[in-house]
Amino acid sequence: MMSLADRSQFEPERDRNGRNVKHYTIPKYAPVQGHKDVRLHRNAYRARDLLNHAVIGFHNRGDDDLRKSQITACKNFTSRFEERKRAYGGRLTTVATLVSFQDDIRYFFDQLDEFFFFRLLGPHVRVDTGVDIVGEDPLEIDDRIEGETFPTKTRDRSYIQININTSSGGEFHKLDAIVGQLMHEMVHAYFLLFACDCPKCSRDVLNTVGVKDDGHGPLFLMLHRLILSNMRTWGKGKRHDGPLADLLSDDCPGQDISKSADRRATEAMKRMTREESTTLSKFRLHNNPKTPLIVFNKDRTKVIVNPSLTEKQLEWENSLRDRIRRDKEKMYRGSRVLGRFNEADSSSNEKGEKTTVSDDDTEDPGYSKDEDEDYPDDDLEYL
């Protein structure tokens, strides 16, 4: 078992203010055994790397290239959504209704965490919902807000708190609006948890995660839009749209990024102090297709993903599967050879010593499959 002393060398080094001093490399992900359970350190990775890491896990992937648990999460989410959506949008009646709604939102959180965030958020995020638990906009950009995400601490631990209104003014919000808000806050939580907070990264927030206390930077807008595009396809059939086809359609029409988040980001930059304006790196448009793998289009309304991001990832995953398959075949052939060798050695001893072997003393020859049976891939989970 690893001691605390051994473990400490793997934890990110922090300066006297508790901020990261070294960028960590995100472990390579693949939906196969040994590569699908990614674990990340808090605030230790470039925000751009986090964006790419999340996107390769779901963007332009067919069912064969997803984890089985992702497919299950998608089905669970859409099934619960269709089952429960009629319960929302009416008058508030009983406290029991609020409790059931809290259960719904946590359930939706778990499915989104599984599908888009590698189950990384769950251990570090608390979600609370209720009647007007969020209200005034702390930045005073809008009259009110319906959700908020922020880091907080208790004596024992630090975590990310998400608060979402399920009801305001005695009326429940519609479920698609609540789910859209939940996804929005989870993108905030992802960057708050894992984006590097070193001095260099902190100076470049205008081009990554956004101004402090706002958080709607370019990379937030990109990831939010790509997740939304994926969710809108959930439950879609050949002849009908899925139940989420119009999710956030007012705020993100067609393929557009979130208008409200983009507006808030622009307003937050205008309200920066003089010190912030002079110390932070200059804002870039992020619409040059020759640079990063994920950018905006020329007018910064849509997100463009370079096909090579997913293509190269899938190439590597296929080569990894082939290697795992070959290794298993070698192990299987080796076990068969060893079994035959043991049989021959046992037979030789029997002839030389003329020993009688009872049925109770016989052992498995080292393999249990018929010689002509193909080697199975059942243990290789393409998750």
C-alpha positions, -999 to 999 in steps of 0.1 A, spaced: 0 0 0 13 34 -9 24 55 21 16 92 25 52 100 19 52 81 -14 20 97 -25 31 132 -18 56 132 -46 27 127 -70 7 156 -57 11 190 -75 36 213 -60 21 245 -45 35 279 -38 31 297 -4 -3 309 -16 -14 274 -24 -13 279 -62 0 254 -87 36 258 -98 38 231 -125 15 221 -154 7 184 -152 0 163 -183 -35 148 -185 -33 110 -186 -42 96 -220 -78 84 -222 -93 55 -241 -125 36 -236 -107 4 -229 -97 -14 -197 -68 4 -180 -73 37 -198 -109 46 -191 -106 56 -154 -89 90 -156 -80 107 -123 -70 143 -122 -54 166 -96 -71 198 -85 -61 229 -104 -31 214 -121 -38 214 -159 -39 239 -187 -74 249 -194 -69 243 -231 -58 207 -223 -89 202 -202 -111 213 -230 -95 189 -255 -95 161 -230 -133 165 -224 -141 168 -261 -123 137 -272 -144 117 -248 -177 123 -266 -174 144 -298 -181 126 -331 -181 92 -315 -204 64 -324 -217 40 -299 -189 16 -307 -164 42 -296 -181 52 -263 -178 35 -230 -207 12 -222 -213 33 -191 -217 64 -214 -243 47 -235 -261 37 -203 -259 72 -189 -274 86 -221 -303 62 -220 -309 67 -183 -309 105 -187 -334 106 -216 -356 80 -200 -358 99 -167 -363 132 -186 -392 119 -206 -407 103 -175 -405 134 -153 -408 164 -176 -446 167 -171 -441 171 -134 -423 204 -139 -436 238 -150 -467 239 -127 -475 254 -93 -455 245 -62 -477 223 -39 -458 203 -13 -423 200 2 -423 163 -9 -423 176 -45 -392 197 -38 -374 166 -24 -383 145 -55 -370 173 -77 -337 174 -58 -334 137 -64 -341 142 -101 -314 169 -105 -288 148 -87 -297 119 -109 -292 140 -140 -260 153 -126 -246 118 -122 -255 109 -158 -240 140 -173 -209 135 -151 -205 99 -165 -210 109 -201 -191 141 -204 -167 144 -175 -153 109 -168 -171 108 -134 -146 134 -122 -170 159 -107 -191 137 -84 -166 134 -55 -159 171 -54 -193 188 -62 -224 194 -41 -256 202 -59 -285 220 -41 -318 230 -57 -349 247 -44 -372 278 -44 -353 310 -51 -321 297 -36 -303 318 -62 -315 353 -69 -295 385 -71 -266 387 -96 -234 393 -76 -218 410 -106 -250 431 -111 -249 424 -149 -285 409 -149 -314 415 -126 -313 379 -113 -296 346 -121 -310 310 -118 -278 292 -110 -244 297 -95 -212 277 -90 -184 285 -66 -156 269 -46 -162 266 -9 -146 251 22 -155 234 54 -133 222 82 -127 189 65 -126 196 28 -129 220 0 -155 214 -28 -175 231 -55 -210 242 -47 -237 243 -74 -270 260 -66 -300 259 -90 -335 273 -88 -361 247 -96 -389 272 -88 -393 310 -86 -424 329 -75 -444 298 -67 -439 283 -102 -417 254 -111 -394 259 -140 -397 236 -170 -374 206 -168 -354 214 -200 -345 249 -185 -333 233 -153 -313 206 -171 -298 233 -193 -288 253 -162 -274 222 -146 -252 214 -176 -240 251 -177 -230 249 -140 -212 216 -144 -189 231 -171 -180 258 -146 -173 232 -120 -150 212 -143 -128 242 -149 -129 254 -113 -118 220 -102 -90 212 -126 -78 243 -145 -44 255 -134 -42 285 -111 -5 293 -114 4 329 -120 9 325 -157 -25 308 -162 -41 333 -139 -29 362 -161 -44 345 -192 -80 340 -179 -95 363 -205 -85 337 -231 -93 306 -211 -118 303 -182 -129 340 -180 -128 368 -155 -129 358 -118 -165 355 -105 -178 353 -141 -161 323 -156 -176 326 -191 -143 326 -210 -138 313 -245 -130 278 -234 -162 277 -213 -182 288 -243 -166 262 -265 -171 232 -242 -207 243 -232 -217 245 -269 -202 211 -278 -218 194 -249 -251 210 -258 -249 199 -294 -243 163 -282 -272 164 -258 -296 176 -284 -291 143 -303 -299 121 -273 -329 98 -279 -331 108 -316 -346 83 -339 -345 79 -377 -379 96 -380 -381 118 -350 -361 142 -329 -351 134 -294 -366 149 -263 -337 173 -259 -337 186 -295 -347 221 -285 -326 223 -253 -316 259 -247 -328 269 -282 -336 305 -271 -301 311 -257 -282 289 -282 -302 289 -315 -290 265 -341 -253 260 -337 -246 293 -319 -228 296 -286 -246 308 -255 -257 344 -261 -262 351 -225 -229 337 -214 -210 356 -241 -228 388 -232 -219 383 -195 -183 377 -204 -181 408 -225 -197 429 -197 -174 414 -171 -144 424 -191 -157 460 -194 -160 462 -156 -125 450 -149 -104 473 -126 -75 492 -140 -51 469 -123 -68 438 -139 -67 455 -173 -30 461 -171 -19 428 -155 -40 403 -175 -30 391 -209 -46 407 -239 -79 392 -250 -76 371 -283 -105 363 -307 -97 325 -308 -110 324 -344 -78 314 -363 -84 279 -376 -46 274 -381 -38 274 -344 -57 254 -317 -78 223 -325 -110 240 -312 -118 275 -322 -146 299 -330 -157 308 -365 -148 342 -379 -177 360 -362 -173 341 -330 -208 327 -329 -200 290 -336 -174 264 -325 -152 246 -350 -135 214 -340 -105 203 -362 -114 168 -373 -78 156 -366 -86 159 -328 -110 130 -329 -94 112 -358 -60 109 -342 -75 99 -309 -96 71 -325 -65 59 -345 -46 56 -313 -75 38 -295 -78 13 -324 -41 6 -323 -43 2 -285 -72 -23 -289 -52 -43 -314 -22 -44 -291 -44 -56 -262 -59 -82 -284 -25 -95 -295 -13 -96 -260 -43 -116 -249 -38 -140 -279 -2 -145 -269 -12 -152 -233 -38 -177 -245 -15 -195 -268 11 -196 -241 -14 -212 -217 -22 -238 -243 14 -247 -249 20 -249 -212 -10 -271 -208 2 -295 -235 37 -296 -219 22 -305 -186 1 -332 -202 32 -347 -220 53 -345 -188 25 -362 -168 21 -389 -194 59 -396 -194 59 -400 -157 30 -423 -158 48 -446 -183 81 -446 -164 67 -451 -129 35 -470 -140 15 -451 -115 -23 -454 -115 -40 -420 -113 -75 -419 -99 -102 -395 -112 -99 -375 -80 -63 -367 -88 -67 -353 -123 -59 -316 -129 -70 -291 -155 -45 -292 -183 -41 -255 -183 -69 -243 -206 -106 -250 -208 -115 -240 -244 -118 -264 -273 -87 -261 -295 -108 -249 -325 -127 -222 -306 -118 -186 -315 -101 -166 -288 -129 -145 -271 -128 -107 -268 -155 -107 -241 -131 -94 -214 -121 -64 -235 -146 -36 -227 -148 -9 -253 -161 15 -228 
